[in-house]
């Protein structure tokens, strides 16, 4: 079976695509590889998929594209068809950033989902499975959260976009009969976890001896769910037999852990004490998430197996063994031309902003630290010939001049962002022009 997986450079998407390849399926990956967090980690995730496809002898192609770009996505459906099923996991994640900039969430979540739904309809796909979030439950006080509970009162733009995606999926099913399944993820963590979420940040900061900023009194509780259990639920909803109708399922662990308990679990796994800075609650955070798994167990056979203690040990094991500084080359194609494109990344040192911190995680895809943007003048870059050793690209941010090695290509789409997850520097993501013609 050929499956289109969007967002497969990310945490949940890369694990899902890997399991599909190992299960004997062919995979088409679509990801814009944005700079929401360390692009090197996304490249490493894609590189794992390339190795897995080679080991398993399966077809894999990686497209660099924005899922909301209808022309680009149409070109992929036309070139790679027939696509049997779609697993749409690409999204702009995070409660707090959605309050600051709701427009990007409407584009990346709602517009992209409508694009996927409409093209899946036009090209006769059998099923669309898409990522929703426990955030749709808002401030519900009735626990555990059931799929039949009201979800009309989201408390953040992020949650509102996820609810809108569920409504659009149900509408497409009603109008066109295409089967659609939404999965409400509950605080996913584990190896290759996103560095902007609290589980990764807690492990990283404890290893480094850095202070953890805790928002709230530590009694907020989350239904932490290990990545392998989440992927098992995704595959149960994605693979045959084909369901009918518009369905929504909770995928969680159905066990709540307070923020204080979670930090103690990380302390035990890392073997170091946490240094905590206590801060007030953050806007958009909810007090509790707790999944009722009655429906997903009955209809999907979903049964999570991993307790938080075992899951954190696996996260720590991966963290210790990873090579965070490794840069890898992955072969990604332009959606329209089908030609190879390349993304290069470079890092330069900056001092960490003391005001930045992390808080209690609010959902499966919550953005757990407040990143500070590093301003950059687009005029600072241009066409540079010659070797990397011969050229320096200069960027200016708040009267501070930084330098990084340049490459002999045309720079475009310049974005820089300060990372507050204990990394040694700030990320400069440089997208270069199509190199196949050069």
N, C-alpha and C positions, 0 to 999 in steps of 0.2 A: 504494500500500500504506500502511496506517496502522500506525505503530510507536509503542509506548509506550517512552519513554526515561526511566529513573529516574536521579537524580543529575545532571540536565542543567544545573544552575546551577554545577556544578563544572568542573574542568579538562578531563578526558577526555570527560565527558558533553556539555559545551557544544559541543566540536568535533565530536563524533559527530552530535549533533542538527543542527548546521549543515550538515554534509555530506549528511545525509539530506534536509533541506529542499531543498538545491541539486540533489539527485538526483531531485527530483520526488515525494518521499514526504510524507505528512502525519504530523505528530508530536504526540503527547501527552506533555507533560513532567510529571514528579512529582518534587518536591524539597522537603525541609523547610526549606531555607535556614537551616541552623544556624550557630552562631557559631564553628565550629572554626577558621575564619580570616576575614579581612576580608569582611564581608557586602557591602560596596560592590562588591568584585570579582565576587561572585556575581550581584549585580543587573546589573552591566555585561555579564556573560556572557549573562544572560537577555535583556537589551535587544538584544544582537547577534542573538539568535534571532528576536526580534520583527521587527527590521528585515529579516532574511533572508527570513522568511516573507512579508512584504509585497512584497519585491522579486521573489520567485519565484512569488507567487500561490498559496502552499500553506497548508493548514490547520494552525494551531498553537494549542494551548491549554496554559496553565501552571497546574498545581495545586500548592498548598502543602500538603503532607501527609507524614506519617511512613509509610514503606513497611511498617512493622510493624503499623500500625493497620489491621486487617482490614476493619473497617466502612468506613473512609474509602476504602481501595483498592477494595473491592467497589462502592462508589458510583461510582467513576471507571470501572470496567469496565462497569457497567450503563449509565452515561450516554454513554460514548464508543464503545461497541461497534458493529460488531465490530472488535476489535483483532487485527490479523493476527499481529504478532510483538512480542516484548518484549526490550528491551535493558536489562538490570538492572545499572546501574553505580553506583548509590547504595551507600555503605558508610561505616563509620567506619574511617578509615585510621590507620596508624601503629603501629610496633613499641613504642616506649618508653611512650607513653601507655597502651597496652593492658596493660602490666605494672602500671601504677598503678591502672587502673580497668577490669578485664576485663568487668564487668557491662554497660557500655554497648556493648561490642563484641558481646557475645552478643545483645543487643537489636537493634542496628542492622545487624549482619551476618547472624547465623543466623536470628533471628526474622523479619526483613524478607525474607530470601530464601525462607523457607518460605511466607510470606504470598504472595509473587509467584508461586511455583511452584504453589501450590494454586489460586489464582484463575485463573492461566493454564490450568490443567487444567479447571477448572469452566466457563470461558468459551470453551473450544475454540481456544485460540491455537495457531498452527502451530509455533512455535519459541520457546524462551527462551534467549537468550545472556546470560551473566552474567560479572562480573569476578571472577577469582581473582587470584593473586599469585605472583610468584617466591618469596615468603617460605615457601611450602609446602615448598620443598626443604630448609629448615632448614640444618644445617651440612654438607650433602653435600660430599664431597671429590672425587668423580668428576665431571669436567667434560668437555664442556659438559653442562648439566642437560637430561635427556631426559624427555619425558612418561611414559616407562616406568620411570623411576627410582623407588625407594621414597620415600614422603612421609609416613611414619608418625611421624616424630620432629620436630615443629615446635619452635622454640625461643622462641616468644612466644605469648601469647594471641591476638594478631592473626592470626598464621599458622595457629593452631589453628582459628579461626573460618572462615578461608578454606578450609581443608581440609574442615571440616564442611559448608560450602556445596557443595563438590564431591560429597561423599557423599550429601547430601540430593537434589541434582539427579539423581544416578545412581539413587537410590531411586525418585524420581518417574517416571523413564523406565522403570524395571523394572516398577513397579506399573501405570502408566497409559499407557505408550507415548508420552508427550510428548517430542519431540526436545529435547535440552538440550546447550548448548555452553558450556564454561568456558574463559576466556582468562586465561592466566597472564602478567600484564604484568611487564615488566622495566624498572624505573627510568625512568619516562616524564618528559620535560621538553619545554619549548618555550614559545612565546607563550601567554599567559594561564595560565601554570603556577602551581601552588599556592605561595603565599608561605611555607608552612611546610616546603617541601622544599629540599634543599641547592642545586640549580641556581639557583633564584630567589634564595635567601639569599646565595649567593656573589656573584652579579651585583649585588644590592642593596648589600651591604656594601662591595664594591670601589668602586662609584660614590660611596658616602658617605664612604669613607675609614675605615670602621669595622673593628674587629678581627674576624677569623674564628676561631672556636674549632674546632680540628680534633681529633676524637677518634681516637686511635690514631696509628700512625707514618706513615700516608699510603700504605701498601702495599695496603690493602683495595681491591678492584676491583669495579666495577659494569658491568653491561651497559646503558649509557645508551641509551635509545630515543626518537627524536624523535616528537612527537605526530602528525604527518601519517602516518608509517609505522604507528603504532599504530591510527589510525582506519581506514586502508586494511585492516588485518587484521580489525578489528571488522566493517566492512561486508562483507568477503569471507565472514565466518562468519554474518552476519545475513541477507543478501539471498538470493533464490532462486538455485539450486534448494534445496529444503528437505532438510536432512540427516536421517538417521535415527540412533537410538541416543543414547548419552551420550558426548560427545566432549570432550576437553580439549586445548588447544593452547598452546604457548609463543608469545608475541609479544614479541620482543626485537630486538636489533641484531646479536647473535652476535659482538660485539667487546667485549673488556673494556678498561676504562680505570681506572688507579689513581687514588686520591683526589688524590695529588700531581700527576699528569698533568692531571686535570680542572681543578684550581685554576690550573695554568699556562695551560690553554686559555682559561679565563675571563679571566685577566690579559691575555692577548693580545687578546681580543675587546674588553675594556673599555679597554685602554690604560693600566692602572694596576697597581701592584704590590699583592699581598695582604699584609696584616699578620696573621700567624697566631699564635694562642695554642694551644699544644699541651696536650692533655688525654688521660687514659687512655681505653681502649676502654669503650664503653657496654654494659650488659647487653642481650641480645637481638639485637645486631648480628651479622651473619655476615661472614666474611672475603671471600667471593667470590660473585658471581652471573654466570652465563654461559649463554645460551640456545642449546640445540640446536634449529635451525629445520627439520630434515629433514621432520618430519611436517607442520608448518604450510605449508611450501613445496609439498609434494606434494599436499596435500588442499585448501588454500586459495589456492595460488598466491602466498603471502605472500613478498615480497622487499623488505626495507627498503632505502631509497635514500639515507639521510642520514647522513653521518659526523658525529661529535661536534663537529668544528670548525665545520662549516656550521650545525649545529643551534644551537650556542651563539651564533653571529653573529645568527641569526634571533631568538633569545631577547633578546639585547641590543638589537636594533633595535626590537622590540616594547616593551621596558622603557623605552627613551628616548622613544618616541612616545606612550606611554599617558598618560592623565590619571587618576592614582590617586585624586585627591580628588574626582572627579566623582561626584555622586549622581544616580541616574536612577530614574524611576518605571517599574515594570513591573506589568502587570495580571495578578495571580495570583488564582485562584479557590479557595474553600474546597471541599474534596472532597465533603463531605456536602451542603451547601446549594447549591453552585454559584454562590454570591455572591462578589463581589470582596472580597479582603482586602488589607491593605497592611502593609508593613514599613518603618519608618523607622529610620535609623541616625544616630548623632551621635558625635563624637569629642572627647576632652578630653586635654590634655597631661599626660604623666607622664614621669618620668625612667626610662631603661632600667636594668634590673637588671643589674649587672655580672656576676652569676653565670650569666646566660643565654648560651647559645651554640648552635652547630650542629655536626653531626657528619657522618660519611660516610653517604650514603644507603644504605638496606638493601634496598629493594624499590621496585616501581613506585609504591607508595602510602605509602611511609614518611613519618612525621611527623618532620621534621628539627630542630625546636628545642623546647626545654622552656619552654612558656608558663607564666606565673605568673598565677594567678587573682586578680582584684580583687574582694574581697568586697563585697556590696551588701545593704542591708536592704530588703526588699520594702515595708516600711512607709514608705519614703522616697517612694513614688510613690502617686498616687491620681488621682481625676478632677480635671482641670484645664480650666477653660473659658478662652476668650479667645484672643488671638493668641500667636504664638511669642515676640514681643518682650515680652509682659507677664508671662511666667511663667518661673520657674527651677525645675528639678528638681535636688535635692541628693542625692548619694550619699556614703557614708562608707566609707573603706577605710584600715585601719591608722592611725587618728587623723588622716588627711588628708581634708579636705573638697574635693570637686571640684564644679564647677557645669557645667550644660549647658542649652541652650535646651530648653524644654518645648513640647509641642504640646497642642492642646485636645481630647484624647481620653483614654480610659481606658487606662492602661498596665497591661500584664500580661506574665507570662513574662520578668521582668527577668533579664538575664544580662550580666556584664561580664567581659572577659578581656584581660589585658595581652598585647600583641603584641611579640615579640622579633625582628622582621624589619626593624628600622630605620625603622618607621613613626613618625610624629610624635606619636602618642598611643595611648591604649588604646581599644579598641572597646567601645562600649555598644550592644548589639543590643536594640531595643525592638520587640516585637511588639504591635500594637494590635488592639483588638477589631474585629470585622466592621464595616466602615465603610459598607456598602451600605444599612444601615438607619438611618443617622444623617443 
